Amino acid sequence: ALGCGGGGGSPAAGRSPEGEKRREPPQASVSNGGDEDGGRELVELKVIWNKNKYDVKFCLDSTGAELKQKIHSLTGLPPAMQKVMFKGLLPEEKTLREIKVTNGAKIMVVGSTINDVLAVNTPKDAAQQEVKAEENKKEPLCRQKQHRKVLDKGKPDDVMPSVKGVQERLPTVPLSGMYNKSGGKVRLTFKLEQDQLWIGTKERTEKLPMGSIKNVVSEPIEGHEDYHMMAFQLGPTEASYYWVYWVPTQYVDAIKDTVLGKWQYF
């Protein structure tokens, strides 16, 4: 199925023969991105979702948003609930050409259908989370004793520089120079191809599937608002939070988007 000509997500049955142009043989032999359909260059993609693989030909000049529509037609996963990754989170407004997608590129899709989500987010859980949120509002996290003992060590010498008031995509290198709650050095590596977060310390590296992380919370550090303290919830309760201190503020949103998927915020 081709994705050329706008949305790319409409079922083939709805197209007119003129729109298809019926030029099957040239399309079947796209090998180097040089073949064209009506002057529009195609690229061969491997879309991977939930252990399913889809071979797709798509316009290089289509946007990430149009590719999401195409993925919707393949998987039934609504665009708002898709986390699409190619060298990081796929920008919706840019074309595949602009982000340098090439033939044979793997496009990773993470997300659950609406039924899966409803099965997980029961009203009881939501009520409990609201109660917890109210409790947490009473005192800023960075004043709590367990966090003070790490924060009082001061900013690590080799912490990555922060940029205030800017949101950036995740860097290609691991985020390093941060502390964990025992005051040891910790680095975060985002393995998007495997959909894993690697939390590395001097002793070992924990390889966590993104889908196993229930939540990500963060709060600016008082007096150093260009850095955050952040926790990854690895189990059902707050006792399972893995805390990381001195996360540069420009990466906070990108980390949440990458780990949880944007659809969590709807």
C-alpha positions in Angstrom: 0.0 0.0 0.0 1.3 3.4 -0.9 1.1 6.4 1.3 1.5 9.1 -1.4 -0.9 11.8 -2.0 -1.7 13.5 1.3 -3.1 11.6 4.3 -1.8 8.2 3.2 -4.2 6.6 5.7 -7.3 6.1 3.7 -8.1 2.5 2.8 -7.2 1.4 -0.7 -10.8 0.5 -1.4 -11.8 4.2 -1.2 -9.5 5.3 -4.0 -10.4 5.9 -7.6 -8.4 4.0 -10.2 -7.0 7.4 -11.5 -5.6 8.1 -8.0 -3.8 4.7 -8.0 -2.3 5.2 -11.5 -1.9 1.4 -11.6 1.8 1.5 -12.0 2.6 -1.6 -10.0 5.8 -2.8 -11.6 7.9 0.3 -11.0 6.6 0.6 -7.4 7.5 -3.0 -6.7 11.1 -2.4 -7.6 11.9 0.6 -5.4 15.4 -0.2 -4.2 17.3 3.0 -3.8 14.7 5.7 -3.3 15.3 6.9 -6.9 12.0 5.5 -8.4 9.2 8.0 -8.4 5.5 7.8 -8.5 4.0 10.8 -10.3 7.1 12.8 -9.5 6.9 11.9 -5.8 9.8 9.9 -4.3 9.0 6.8 -2.3 11.0 5.2 0.5 10.6 1.7 1.8 10.0 1.4 5.6 9.8 -1.4 8.1 7.1 -0.4 10.7 7.4 -2.5 13.8 4.6 -2.5 16.4 3.8 -5.2 19.1 6.1 -7.7 17.4 4.2 -7.2 14.1 6.2 -6.0 11.1 4.7 -4.1 8.2 6.6 -3.3 4.9 5.4 0.1 3.8 6.2 2.4 0.9 5.7 6.0 1.7 6.3 9.4 0.3 9.6 11.0 1.4 7.9 14.4 1.4 5.0 13.3 3.6 5.1 14.5 7.2 5.4 12.5 10.5 1.7 13.3 11.1 0.8 11.7 7.7 2.9 8.6 8.6 0.9 8.3 11.8 -2.3 8.2 9.8 -0.8 5.5 7.7 0.2 3.5 10.8 -3.4 4.0 12.1 -4.7 2.3 8.9 -2.3 -0.6 9.4 -2.6 -1.2 13.2 -5.9 0.4 14.3 -3.8 2.5 16.8 -5.1 6.1 16.8 -2.4 8.7 16.0 -2.8 10.4 19.4 -1.9 7.1 21.1 1.2 6.3 19.0 4.7 6.9 20.1 6.7 6.7 16.8 10.4 6.5 16.9 13.1 7.0 14.3 16.4 8.2 15.9 14.3 9.6 18.7 10.7 10.7 18.8 9.4 11.3 15.3 8.5 15.0 14.8 5.0 15.3 13.4 5.5 18.5 11.5 8.7 17.5 9.6 8.8 15.4 6.4 10.6 12.1 6.3 13.1 13.7 3.9 13.9 16.4 6.5 14.7 13.9 9.2 16.8 11.8 6.7 14.7 8.6 6.6 16.3 6.2 4.1 15.3 3.0 2.4 14.9 0.1 4.7 14.6 2.4 7.8 13.0 0.8 10.9 10.2 2.8 12.3 9.4 1.7 15.9 5.8 2.2 17.1 4.8 2.0 20.8 1.3 2.4 22.1 -1.8 0.5 23.2 -5.2 0.5 21.7 -7.9 2.4 23.7 -9.2 -0.9 25.1 -5.8 -1.8 26.5 -5.5 1.6 28.2 -9.0 1.5 29.7 -8.2 -1.9 31.1 -5.2 -0.5 32.9 -6.5 2.8 34.1 -9.3 1.8 36.4 -11.2 4.6 38.2 -10.0 3.2 41.6 -6.3 3.8 40.5 -7.2 7.3 39.4 -8.7 8.2 42.7 -5.7 6.8 44.6 -3.4 8.8 42.4 -5.3 12.0 43.2 -5.1 11.4 46.9 -1.3 10.9 46.6 -1.0 14.0 44.5 -2.7 16.0 47.3 -0.3 14.6 49.9 2.7 15.4 47.8 1.6 19.0 47.4 2.2 19.6 51.1 5.9 19.8 50.9 8.2 20.3 47.9 10.0 17.1 47.2 13.5 18.7 47.4 12.9 19.7 51.0 12.1 16.1 52.1 14.8 14.5 54.2 15.5 11.6 51.9 16.3 14.0 49.0 18.1 16.6 51.0 20.9 14.2 51.9 21.7 13.9 48.2 21.0 17.5 47.2 23.2 18.8 50.0 26.2 17.3 48.3 25.8 20.1 45.7 25.8 20.0 42.0 28.1 17.3 40.5 31.3 18.6 38.8 30.7 16.7 35.6 26.9 17.3 35.3 25.7 18.1 31.8 25.1 21.8 31.1 21.5 23.0 31.3 19.6 25.4 29.1 16.8 27.2 30.8 13.5 27.9 29.0 14.2 25.5 26.1 12.9 22.1 25.3 15.3 19.9 23.4 15.1 16.4 22.0 17.2 13.7 23.7 20.9 13.9 22.9 22.4 10.9 21.0 24.8 10.4 23.9 23.8 9.0 27.4 22.7 11.6 30.0 25.5 11.4 32.6 26.9 13.1 35.6 23.8 12.7 37.8 23.3 11.2 41.2 20.9 8.4 42.4 19.4 8.4 45.9 22.4 6.8 47.5 24.6 9.6 46.1 26.3 7.4 43.5 26.8 8.5 39.9 24.2 7.4 37.4 23.7 7.8 33.7 20.6 7.3 31.6 20.8 5.7 28.1 17.7 5.7 25.9 17.8 2.6 23.6 15.0 3.5 21.3 15.5 0.6 18.9 15.0 -1.9 21.8 12.4 0.4 23.5 14.5 0.3 26.7 15.8 2.7 29.3 19.3 1.7 30.6 20.1 3.0 34.1 23.8 2.7 34.6 25.9 3.0 37.8 29.5 2.1 38.5 28.4 -1.4 39.6 25.9 -2.4 37.0 23.4 -1.4 34.3 19.7 -2.0 34.7 17.9 -2.6 31.3 14.3 -1.6 31.7 11.6 -2.0 29.0 9.9 1.4 28.6 6.5 -0.2 29.0 7.4 -1.4 32.5 7.9 2.1 33.8 4.5 3.1 35.3 5.1 6.9 35.6 7.8 9.6 35.5 7.7 12.5 38.0 10.0 15.5 38.2 10.4 18.7 40.1 12.8 21.6 39.8 15.6 21.7 42.4 15.1 24.8 44.7 17.8 27.4 44.0 18.9 25.5 40.9 15.6 25.6 38.8 17.5 24.8 35.6 17.9 21.2 37.0 15.3 18.7 38.1 15.1 15.7 40.3 13.2 12.9 38.6 11.8 9.6 39.5 10.9 6.5 37.4 8.2 4.4 38.9 9.2 0.8 38.4 6.5 -0.9 40.4 2.9 -0.4 41.7 3.8 2.0 44.6 5.9 5.0 45.4 8.4 2.8 47.2 9.5 1.6 43.7 10.5 5.1 42.6 14.1 5.3 41.2 15.3 8.8 41.9 17.8 10.7 39.7 19.1 14.1 40.7 20.4 17.0 38.5 18.6 16.2 35.2 19.1 19.3 32.9 15.7 21.0 32.5 15.8 21.1 28.7 15.5 17.2 28.5 12.8 16.7 31.1 9.8 16.8 28.6 11.7 14.7 26.1 12.4 12.0 28.7 8.7 11.9 29.8 7.6 11.7 26.1 10.0 9.0 25.3 9.4 6.8 28.3 5.6 7.2 28.6 4.6 8.1 25.1 2.8 11.4 24.4 -0.6 9.7 24.5 -0.3 9.5 28.3 -1.0 13.2 28.6 -4.4 13.2 26.7 
